[in-house]
Amino acid sequence: MSFTSIQFLIFFPIVTLLYFIIKQKYRWIWLLITSYYFYMSWNPQYAVTIAFSTVITYLSGLLIEKANKISNEKQSGQLKKMWVFLSLFINLLILFFLKYYNFFTYSIARMLSYIHISIHFHTYDLLLPIGISFYTFQALSYTMDVYRNDVKAERNLGRYALFVSFFPQLVAGPIEKSKNLLFQFNEYHSFDYIRVKNGLLLILWGLFQKMIVADRLGQLVNTIYDNPSNYKGFEIIIATVFYAFQIYCDFSSYSDIARGAAEVLGFKLSRNFDRPYFSKSIKEFWRRWHMSLTGWFRDYLYIPLGGNRCSKLRNYFNIMVVFLVSGLWHGAAINFLVWGTLHGIYQIIGDVLKPVKNEIKKSLKLNTNRFDYKLVQVLVTFIMVDFAWIFFRAGTFTNAITLIKNMFYFNPWVFLDGSIFKLGLDPGDFLIALLSLVVIIVANLAQKTRSLRLEISQRNTVIRWSVYFTTIIIILIFGIYGPGYNPQQFIYSHF
């Protein structure tokens, strides 16, 4: 059940209405039932995997807390580590088998073939549960939070199951930590007009990003990237720039709809994006992009590895490990590993060259507070990020190399001979795509100092409702009910 489907348009109001009618002590049961229904609407078999992961991490939390009560510190520490290890091992083993087994066995067989060793691994045509990487990481964070004594083990299996399966953020995040979300299921949430309105506005903005911007840009991107050898030069550059905004609007829209739906019900989910394409460095970009995943890797991988509290070389090693794992988290393919590796290299080179850059700025007496200086930083960062997106989107490493080779071809006539309108978008749709990108950029700029929702809410009634109705009409005309609209699944739901 996609957020942009008619089914969800019926599902969510019913869930919300009954949620506020039902007595407080039964609300979590209603949300648990509807969350599993939401997830099983894709495939009922998905429930088996998420339920198994839930039970394993739930039991690990109880066993870790029980081990805490043992007076012998050595024995207590050993038991806690054992339960954490088993929880991590079992959950990651399931994730590995369902998502990575075929990729790793194929890679091993291919590498051995280079030294004339032939080996055959059995391959499996496995059903990969949608959103498995998201809820697995969320469940594992609970185990580690209990181990660190950041939260107490949840005794109610049902409430814990709701934490793992909460439908707004189940499929594509944000990835919530137990200390931020689990306690909210014990709170009383009354119907509040202002909160509900703000949540609906966030949903509306998410629908605009997805249905007007992301899916429209995706039509051109798919045309080029699905046939990389057929296009050259500016055709590939346009598709690559469009993909940068497609994936941002697509993923940001899911996060905003999830946050808005949760807010309507009274829950607060983490913000996942903070104007990432206005970042002035790759390091800053990762503080603004997919913030919940970045926070997960920071707290549960980077810091345990030593973070930056170690030698430079060890710190660079830690950075590369995080980005290699991040690449692998996104997909079982070489191109995802290359994408992660590139971002790791970007950060390391940026740190190595920092003294040189500071010296150049000092010798040239550059004013780093000038707009033009900051603009150059933003553009350079965007180009680096966008180049890495080629590997992310290309499908295969070979396709990525083909796209990069064909990109360096000078063909400015595509802007004059009408070729640009044969890439999946006719002149009308291409114009709408460009105008919608302007709206996205202006909206991001406007949110530098204050929330766009707050800005609109402080206007008079006529202006407020004019904005609401205009947005709805635009979505209806140029979105799902518009001519030629081709709805696409959310990109990150595949991870």
C-alpha positions, 0 to 999 in steps of 0.5 A, a space after each residue: 500500500 503506497 502513500 500515493 495510492 487510493 487505498 491509503 487515501 481510504 486507509 489513513 482516515 479510517 485508522 485516524 478516526 478510530 484511533 481517537 475514538 478508541 480508549 487509550 489503553 486499546 489504541 496501541 492494539 489498533 495501531 499494531 493491527 493496522 500496521 501489520 495490515 499496511 505491511 501485509 498489503 504488499 505481500 502477507 509473507 512479509 509478516 513472517 520476517 518482521 515478526 521473527 525479527 521482533 521476537 528475537 530483539 524483544 527477547 534479547 532486551 529482556 535477557 540483557 536486562 536480566 543479565 544486568 541484575 547479576 551481582 558478578 560484574 564479569 559474568 553479567 558483562 559476558 552474558 550481556 555481550 552474548 545476548 547482543 551478539 546473538 541478536 545481531 548475528 541472527 538478524 543480520 544473518 536473515 538480512 544477509 541471506 535474503 538480500 546479499 547471499 546471491 551477490 556474495 556467492 556470485 562475487 566469490 565465484 567470479 574472483 576464484 575464476 580469475 585464478 582458474 578455480 571453478 566453484 558453483 554456489 546454489 542460487 535462490 530466488 528469494 522474496 525480499 521483504 520491502 523495507 527490511 533494511 529499515 526495520 532490521 536496523 531499527 530493531 537492532 538499535 533497540 537491542 544496543 540501547 538496552 545494552 547501553 542502559 539508554 532504555 529499559 527493556 520493554 515488557 509488553 511484546 505488543 507495544 514493542 512490536 508496534 515500535 518495529 512495525 509502526 506503519 508511517 515509517 515502516 517501509 522507508 524510515 526515518 529509522 527511529 531509536 527506541 529512546 525517541 519513539 518507544 515511550 510515545 506509545 504509552 502517551 495519551 494523544 488527544 485530537 488537536 486541530 492545530 497538530 492535525 492540520 500541521 500533519 496534513 500540510 506535511 503530507 500535502 507537501 510530501 505528495 507534491 514532491 512525489 507526484 509532481 516533481 519526483 515521478 515526473 523527473 523519473 520519466 526522463 531519468 529512466 529513459 536515459 539510464 535504462 538505455 545508457 549506450 543510446 545517449 551522450 553529452 548533455 542528455 546524460 548530464 540533464 538526466 543526472 542532475 534530474 536524478 539528484 532532485 528525483 531521489 531527493 524529492 522522492 525520499 524526502 516526500 516519503 519522510 515528510 508523509 510519514 512524519 505528517 501521518 504520525 503527527 496527525 496521530 500525535 507521534 513525533 518522528 525524526 526529521 530526515 532531511 535538512 536542505 542537503 543540496 545547500 551543503 558546502 562540503 561532503 561532511 556537511 551533506 551527510 549531516 543533512 541527508 538521510 539523517 536518521 541513517 547517518 545517526 544510526 551509523 554514527 552511534 552504532 558503528 562509527 563511534 564504537 569503531 573509535 570515531 575520531 578519538 584515535 589516530 588520523 589513519 584509524 579515523 580514515 579507516 573508520 570513515 571508509 568502513 562506515 561508507 562501505 557498509 552504507 553502500 552495501 546497506 543500500 543494495 547488493 551490487 558493486 555500483 552501491 559499494 562504489 557509491 559508498 567508497 566515493 563518499 568515503 574518499 571525498 571525506 578523507 580527501 577533504 580532511 587531508 586537504 583542509 590545511 592546504 585550503 586554509 593556507 590558500 584562503 589565507 594567502 589570497 585573503 579570501 572572504 569566506 563569508 561572501 555569497 559567491 564563495 559559499 555559492 562555489 562551495 555549494 556547487 562543487 559539493 553538488 557536482 561531487 554528490 551528483 557524480 556519485 549518484 551515477 553509480 547509485 542509479 546506473 543499475 550496474 557498474 558497467 552501465 555507470 562507466 558507459 554513462 560517464 564515458 558518454 557524458 564527455 561529448 559536446 552536443 549543445 544542439 540538443 537544446 535547439 533541435 528538439 532532441 531534449 523533448 524526446 527523452 521522456 518528457 514533452 515540452 509541457 511536462 519538461 516546463 512543469 519539471 523545471 518550474 517544480 524544481 524552482 518551487 523546491 529550491 525556493 521552498 528549501 531556501 525559505 526554510 533556512 530560518 523558519 518552517 514553511 508550515 509556520 510561515 503559511 500558518 501565520 498568513 490570513 485565512 484567505 491566503 492560507 486556504 488559497 495555498 492549500 487548495 491551489 496545491 491540491 488542484 495542482 496535484 490533481 491536475 498534474 499529478 496522479 490524475 493528470 494526463 500521462 502520469 506514471 506513478 512510481 514506487 518510492 525509491 527507498 522502499 526497495 532498500 
